[in-house]
Amino acid sequence: MKIRGLPYLYQWDKDRELDVPDSDAVYVDFAKQGGEAIRVAIVDSIATIPNSWLQTPGNQVIYVCYQNGTIKDYTVQIRSRPKPPDY
């Protein structure tokens, strides 16, 4: 798994993507603290990171889910930054 574009995720980023090279991966669950995970389908080995998920800085967890029911978890750091005026 690799973040597309810049090597890091920043708070308030928009339209970021993950490369998920595993051909049998079907979706990614983006965990939210105190809320339900946001599920995103993997299309052509790419998962679009929800903009709303990028609003909380710190270490966040994602779960890559596979056709056979296997789930792999990853910790992803979202670097803090001030909210841009155009957000």
C-alpha positions as CSV (number, residue, x, y, z in Angstrom):
1,M,0.0,0.0,0.0
2,K,1.3,3.4,-0.9
3,I,0.0,7.0,-0.7
4,R,-0.2,8.6,-4.1
5,G,1.3,12.0,-4.8
6,L,3.0,13.5,-1.7
7,P,4.6,10.9,0.6
8,Y,2.6,12.1,3.6
9,L,-1.1,12.9,4.4
10,Y,-1.8,16.3,5.9
11,Q,-4.8,17.4,7.8
12,W,-7.3,19.1,5.5
13,D,-5.9,17.5,2.3
14,K,-8.4,16.9,-0.5
15,D,-8.7,14.2,-3.2
16,R,-5.9,12.0,-2.0
17,E,-5.6,8.3,-3.1
18,L,-4.0,5.1,-1.9
19,D,-2.4,2.5,-4.2
20,V,-3.5,-0.9,-3.1
21,P,-1.6,-3.4,-5.2
22,D,-3.2,-6.6,-3.9
23,S,-5.4,-7.8,-6.7
24,D,-7.8,-9.6,-4.4
25,A,-8.4,-6.5,-2.1
26,V,-12.0,-5.2,-2.6
27,Y,-12.4,-2.2,-0.2
28,V,-10.8,-0.1,2.5
29,D,-12.5,0.8,5.7
30,F,-11.3,4.2,7.1
31,A,-11.9,4.0,10.8
32,K,-13.3,7.1,12.5
33,Q,-12.8,7.7,16.3
34,G,-16.3,7.5,17.9
35,G,-18.0,6.8,14.6
36,E,-18.7,4.3,11.9
37,A,-15.9,3.5,9.4
38,I,-16.1,5.0,6.0
39,R,-16.0,2.1,3.4
40,V,-14.4,2.9,0.0
41,A,-14.3,0.4,-2.9
42,I,-10.9,-0.3,-4.5
43,V,-11.1,0.4,-8.3
44,D,-8.1,-0.4,-10.5
45,S,-6.0,-0.8,-7.4
46,I,-6.8,2.7,-6.2
47,A,-8.9,3.7,-3.1
48,T,-9.9,7.4,-2.8
49,I,-9.3,8.7,0.7
50,P,-12.4,10.4,2.0
51,N,-11.8,14.1,2.5
52,S,-13.7,14.0,5.8
53,W,-11.4,11.3,7.1
54,L,-8.4,13.7,6.6
55,Q,-9.8,16.3,9.0
56,T,-8.5,14.6,12.2
57,P,-4.7,14.6,12.7
58,G,-2.6,11.9,14.3
59,N,-2.3,8.2,13.8
60,Q,-5.4,6.8,12.1
61,V,-6.3,3.2,11.3
62,I,-7.4,1.7,7.9
63,Y,-8.5,-1.8,7.2
64,V,-7.9,-3.4,3.7
65,C,-10.5,-6.1,3.2
66,Y,-10.1,-9.0,0.8
67,Q,-12.4,-11.3,-1.2
68,N,-11.8,-14.2,1.1
69,G,-12.7,-12.2,4.2
70,T,-9.2,-11.5,5.4
71,I,-8.6,-8.0,6.8
72,K,-5.3,-6.3,7.2
73,D,-4.9,-3.2,9.4
74,Y,-2.5,-0.3,8.8
75,T,-1.7,2.8,10.9
76,V,-1.5,6.0,8.8
77,Q,-0.3,9.3,10.1
78,I,-2.1,12.4,9.2
79,R,0.2,15.4,9.9
80,S,-1.4,18.4,11.6
81,R,-1.6,21.8,9.8
82,P,-3.9,24.9,10.0
83,K,-7.2,24.7,8.2
84,P,-6.7,26.4,4.8
85,P,-9.0,29.4,4.2
86,D,-10.5,27.7,1.0
87,Y,-11.5,24.5,2.7
